[in-house]
Amino acid sequence: MACTASTISDDHLILGLISRFGFDHPASIALIANIILFVPMGLLVPLILRRPTFLLTMCLSLGIIVTIEVIQDVTNLGSTDIDDVILNMVGCLVGYFVCLISMTLIKKSESATTMG
């Protein structure tokens, strides 16, 4: 079966939205922004915690995101949507893995410097 825009949009929310409307559509921009805006949280939470673990980082990030969504709902500022929570968590995951890779590379660099 050929992969067309309609088959992509049926299977994947993000790819379907972008392929149907394009990157410059406001819905696509909001979707991408929901991911990008929470990458820093995924980077910073492990740096703040004494003993960062994946589960602790994701639980703390989820708690912060849900708190933001509840505040939006109670104050009627912004829109409350489960898609926002999911996409924000994707951003946190990206940030967490960037942090993990960066920390690994820094440790390797430090060990190579002290040995050489």
Secondary structure, 3 states (H helix, E strand, C coil): CCCCHHHHHHHCHHHHHHHHHCCCCHHHHHHHHHHHCCHHHHHHHHHHCCCCCHHHHHHHHHHHHHHHHHHHHHHCCCCCCHHHHHHHHHHHHHHHHHHHHHHHHHHHHHHHHHHC
